[in-house]
Amino acid sequence: MKLTKICEPSLALGVVSLIVSLLIPIAIMLLDSKVSENASEDRWARKVLKKQIIHFDNILNYIILIIIFITMDQIFPQLSLFFTIAFAVVIYLLINLVKKYIDWVDIDGLGNDKAIEEQKALLTLPKYQLSEQSFYWQLFLDYGCSTNKNSSMFNPKTFYEVWEKAALNYRDESSPQFYGFCALLANAIPDLKLNYGSSFDEDFYRYCIEKYLKGDAVSKRNWDILTRTLTSYVENDVLNNGDSFIYYRCVDSLDSLVSNNLMNIKALDYINKQFIQCLLSCKNPYSKDLKDTNFRITSNNFNEENETYKQTISLMKQFVREIRHHEYHHSMDTAVNVLFPKADGITIGRLDYLINCAYTFIQNTNKDAMLIGVVNIVEGTPNFGHVSIIPNEEIDISDLNEKKLDLVRNLSYQESIKIYAYFYQRLRSITLLKSSLKKIVKVIKSEEFNNVLSKENNSEYLIGISKVYANILQDFIKELE
């Protein structure tokens, strides 16, 4: 049966025109129905509609197909059945399009399940060019940074899973395009307004670090952008919140990564760097008990036969690096006591300060310059270790007499010395460091030094602290040797 016998060409085109005449005003109505007071939401909603829902090019293609079917039906009558079925299919698709537009008019906001699926498609489908998709992500992130959103799309876990899927479109993670894609998210993370009041997701954090560890030199840079941003986010949270739930999740994620990389010193260095930065920023370090984690430094852990030996060396290395340039705040000393559970935070702070100063004396042989330098050291203040808890671990000292308490304090002091000695013994060369430390001790014990200090207003304090420093250094040198 011929298509032109069932339906005259003019009638067929009339049917198509009627459907199209319904589609266009409904599409306009659809766009107008999604206008929001939130400008960023409005821009994003319109982009989703125009790219995922309203396809005027499809409508035009359907019209062209119908004209072709009617024409071909007249030229090839033997294929009439095929053209008749094809015509009916196109009409059916057009009617479905009308229904789809009408359904979307009734959808309120972008939190509807259908709307979420369309948003995910726009953000992740590989059919879009990478530059085009980055633009969509910029609009989406602008929307994500706005307030008053009601959508599961912004649950942190869901949000980052969508990003991970979109990242798979970048086959070369070392490319400049992928760098830009990572930087786009990293720049937005501090301002994101995700559900539950947090832009941090521990699974995504772990994902970024694992990608960094497995990547080449260039791709590492791209993943490092995201890792550093998320670490900084945790730092800001723990600095401003006494009991940070984000900090709990961060430490658990990092601890699991350490357990999976105990033999990989480079991986441990990177993971521990993130942990130390978060710990030193923590307003209340005791909010996360580290007893059952890999983040504890004791002298016993420096045993090379211990499976956590490399972790201890790495953790200590990152601690020394980070603590020396970290801005001091009152909770930092608590963080040190948490990290060194059997040691004395004040001794740790003083010894670290003296070792750091000693490096500046390695090439110094001038006697007068040495004298002035050591005076400056004594008059200076350690970067941390202003407050300590002795004994550090949770021990009931209420029944200890003075003699037993002194014994406990001495054990904490010796533990502090041992930790630093064991750590520096494993450096490639400590000969110059020992020589410099001995120079400082020699100056402190000299008569000229005491004469200089005796002229200061607080001479009694300076002479007293200089003797404490000399004792610490002598015990440290002895332990080194």
Secondary structure, DSSP 8 states (H G I E B T S, - for coil): --HHHHS-HHHHHHHHHHHHHHHHHHHHHHHHHT--SSHHHHHHHHHHIIIII--HHHHHHHHHHHHHHHHHHHH-GGGHHHHHHHHHHHHHHHHHHHHHHHHHHH--SS-SHHHHHHHHHHHH-TTS-HHHHHHHHHHHHHHHTSS----GGGSHHHHHHHHHHHHTT-S-TTSHHHHHHHHHHHHHGGG---GGG----HHHHHHHHHHHHHS-HHHHHHHHHHHHHHHHHHHHHHHH-SS-HHHHHHHHHHHHHHHTTTT-HHHHHHHHHHHHHHHHH-S-GGGS--TTSS----GGGG-TTSTTHHHHHHHHHHHHHHHTTS---TTHHHHHHHHSTTS-HHHHHHHHHHHHHHGGGTT---HHHHHHHHHHHHHS--SS-SS--SS-S----TT--HHHHHHHHHHHHHHHHHHHHHHHHTSS--HHHHHHHHHHHHHHTSHHHHHHHHTSTTHHHHHHHHHHHHHHHHHHHHHH-
